[in-house]
Amino acid sequence: MPSMMAARRSNPLLKSLPRFLTWRSLGFRTICSGRLGFAPSDPDPGPPVSTAGTKFLETFREEFEIGSRLITFETGKIARFANGSVVLGMEETKVLSTVTSSKGDSVRDFLPLTVDYQEKHFAQGVIPSTYLRREGAPKERELLCGRLIDRPIRPLFPAGFFHEVQVMASVLSSDGKRDPDVMAANATSAALMLSDIPWGGPIGVIRIGRIGGQFVVNPTMDEVMRSVLVVSCDLLDAYHEGTWLHSSYAYCNCLSLSDLNLVYACTKEKTLMIDVQACEISEKDLEAGLRLAHPEAVKYIEPQIRLAAKAGKHKKDYKLSLVSDRTLEKLRNLTEAKIEAVFTDPSYGKFERGEALENIAQEAKRTLEEECDTESLTVLSKVVDRVRKGVVRNRIIAEGFRVDGRRLDEVRPLYCEAGYLPNLHGSSLFSRGDTQVLCTVTLGAPRDAQRLDSLVGSPTKRFMLHYSFPPFSINEVGKRVGLNRREVGHGTLAEKALLAVMPPEDDFPYTVRINSEVMASDGSTSMATVCGGSMALMDAGIPLQEHVAGVSVGLVSEVDPSTGEIKDYRIVTDILGLEDHLGDMDFKIAGTRKGVTAVQLDIKPAGIPLDIICECLEPALKGRLQILARMEQEISAPRSQDHRNSPRLANLKFSNDALRRLIGPLGVLKRKIEEDTGARMSVSDETLTIIAKNQTVLERVQEKIDFIIGREIEVGGIYKGIVSSIKEYGAFVEFNGGQQGLLHVSELSHEPVSKISDVISVGQQLSLMCIGQDVRGNIKLSLKATLPQVSSKKNNVIEEPVPAIKEAPKVWTSVGNMPNEQEEQKLTVKPLTPSIPGFLIRSAAECDEEDKTVGLNQGSKSNSKTLRATKQNRKQKKKERESDDSDASIFSTGLSSHTVDRLNDEDAKVVSPLSAKSLKLGMQVTAKVYQIRALGLVLDLGNGVRGMYRFETNGKRDFEIGDELLVKCTSFSSKGLPVMSLVDDE
């Protein structure tokens, strides 16, 4: 209506327009721009008529089901200008993949294929937390997903196709349940099928998990996520007892719901790529998983073919950079004999061999320059490399010998050294042939864990392995840049291999970082990193149950040029860098003696039969066992940390109020402790985590913390304090965060002390034991209890042991420090079961309040009478104790001048349920006779609280165990035990 009024104001002619002409019921169309017209009588307008330059969306869609998951391929709706674009959807997760190719002829001699994978936060409705609120440089996960897409599609481009190709995959929406990496790989395959780029696909990529021994197709992230540690109680108990289960399912429970995370890519008949992370899965089970994955992955292929038939483009004829047969034959005649002489001489090292081959190429170059053969000069390096490949492969297949003279299944010479850098937390040096890797381990606090910014998976990672490949390792000049795809991929492979044997987080809360520095490279540096990393972890004292080793297996095959089928092949163990370059595959397999923990397969031809892949598992196992035996000779168990400068981590429990006092205003006190000690502290809800450089630093930090906020006082606990003042009867000591305790003269030494100042002085620091409290809550300390007794005298006094209440802080130590069962039986001293629980230590304020409650402040007149009665009772009881037997000590009240017999019965209360904390002077409770002694009764006050009642001179002695008595708390003994009196007797 407002728009109609605006139209009338803009056009004065509309003011005279009759209102009925605007009725839609009469068939008039809406008035627009001041013009009036009739609407068509047919309500269905029919298909839209395209005008010049206008295209209407035409969407093509394929739906199919794999592993009970509905999957869709869709094209034509978005990214229509790309050479090929496909949106793959699975439930609420959608991934877009596009491919483009450069125009014109190529002048390169390699395929410049670029794969970019990106996860933007809008896919989960989140704004990035970065300063600019934008996604930054590619993260590690994005680089890894890009490699996962690149590896299976690269071998299917035709030989000689050197045009630049770019793949861009991005996540449009994510429900957090599905990992988009496999979806992006399948979407890329479909996009390449729709484009005009020559490519030998399609391919299928599938993820397989195993839960409870059953394989699962396309599992969710919750089922395969390995970074969340969920430890069952049974496994923890087994781990503590040294009987940790090594089966796959045992590690499954400690690492994830699934003990297998297998990503498999293939064409209809051959394998293209394998990526595995597992928990010591056997080779037999791994083979079963591979054979299940192949037919499931093939299910992705047929829908792609149908989609390409509907919406695909005709493949474009590109100019292929191929070498003519004449040029190939000419250069082979110039170089083949000389190259064969170099490769048959095992005395050549890596660089000597490379120098000799370079001289051969330079001689051929000079010959071609003299002949002015520019065509051959252009392809010289490519042809020489092809001749090298033929010489090496023919010798391996025909003679069974390799470049360095080894047999096909022989591992290069090994050198292992653990503790190469003794000042570090852990280190190792591992060499296999000319490949050498230096690994170091650094331990940190839980807050040092890496924070991950990903759409799926855990938000943090406490175990990290960083792989570095410096240019000097291959005698080249280069510069260090940011994240490198190759370095990230190799480091992640080694990290997955070692993660399976890491202890559970509850037992080992440290953050662990391994640095792998390649010192020299001649093949399989990632597998050397696995070996070196395992030894460095044990050198750091981390309780690994098994060593992990890795070996790379290669393949050299002879292919029928007419059919493309493999006629003959040889499997090669522990390949050199040259054999990796000239061979058909690089099959990296890592694991323990129990099974496989990580696998990565990269190939160069357009697929390898799965039977050959499975056949490689056996020689890989033999090579791995040989390497493990050598590693175990160097270090077979985690080292002890007692003699090393290794970090210590402790988790202490405090109230949040106490933690606020420790932190101080704006964190001043916390920073001061960290600056003074060099330790680091992190605070969470009622938990203080300390990470210290060594045990000495940890003890210093704990002393400072105890002085600021104190600890829970416990009988028998040792505390450090400073003498604040000295009196005739003892000394007052400040300890435990500013609390005051009394060190009586009788507790200074086992020998009589005539003058206190001869033993201690003001300002002196002492280690004292808490031995109890008096009735007013004053803490009693003892110095002689911490000193060895010079002479043992017979003492007929029987004392009931009082257990410590507070549990010691949990400080991790290595497995090497833990005694075995026989040693533990010798060293462990079982404490006596206490019949009397620990008592509650009250503060002075609580005692004052208690005095008011029980009516102790009733005037000086009544108090004087009570005190006189108390003195008479003391004298009488003292005479009786001197004449009684050894049982007397149990029932002696041990009262000091603070003894309270002056109770007001009117203020007495019966407390139920009773606890040591709620019991106060004057309270009446119903107790049962627990024991009958010569001089009195031990009473059960309920909830495990014990009290005592002393027979009077002519008291009753006809009690029976189990009798119920109404008693009242009259005082506390020197050991804090409640002394009761019968209400009836009063």
Secondary structure, DSSP 8 states (H G I E B T S, - for coil): -HHHHHHHHH-GGGGGS-GGGG-GGGTB---BTTB--B--S-S---S----TT------EEEEEEETTEEEEEEESSS-TTSSEEEEEEETTEEEEEEEEE--S----SS--EEEEEEE-GGGGT----STTSS--S--HHHHHHHHHHHHHHGGGS-TT----EEEEEEEEE--SSS-HHHHHHHHHHHHHHHSSS------EEEEEEEETTEEEES--HHHH--SS----HHHHHHHHTT----SHHHHHHHH-S-SEEEEEEE-SSSEEEEEEEEEEE-HHHHHHHHHHHHHHHHTTHHHHHHHHHHH-------------HHHHHHHHHHHHHHHHHHHT-TT--HHHHHHHHHHHHHHHHHHHHHHT-HHHHHTHHHHHHHHHHHHHHHHHHHH---TTS--TT----EEEEE-SSTTSSEEEEEEETTEEEEEEEEEE-GGGSEE---SSS-SEESEEEEEE--GGGGT------S--HHHHHHHHHHHHHHHTTS--TTT---EEEEEEEEEE-SS-HHHHHHHHHHHHHHHTT---SS--EEEEEEEEEEE-TTT--EEEEEEEES--HHHHHHSSEEEEEEE-SS-EEEEEEEESSS-B-HHHHHHTHHHHHHHHHHHHHHHHHH--S---STTS---EEEEEE--HHHHHHHH-GGGHHHHHHHHHH--EEEEETTEEEEEESSHHHHHHHHHHHHHHH-----TT-EEEEEEEEE-SSEEEEEETTTEEEEEEGGGS-SS--S-GGGT--TT-EEEEEEEEE-TT--EEEESGGGS--SS--------------S---EE---GGGS--HHHHHHH-------SS-------HHHHHHHHHHTT--S-HHHHHHHHHHHHHHHHHHHHHHHHS-TTHHHH-----TT------GGG----SS--TTT--TT-EEEEEEEEE-SSEEEEEEETTEEEEEE--TT------TT-EEEEEEEEE-TTS-EEEEETTT-
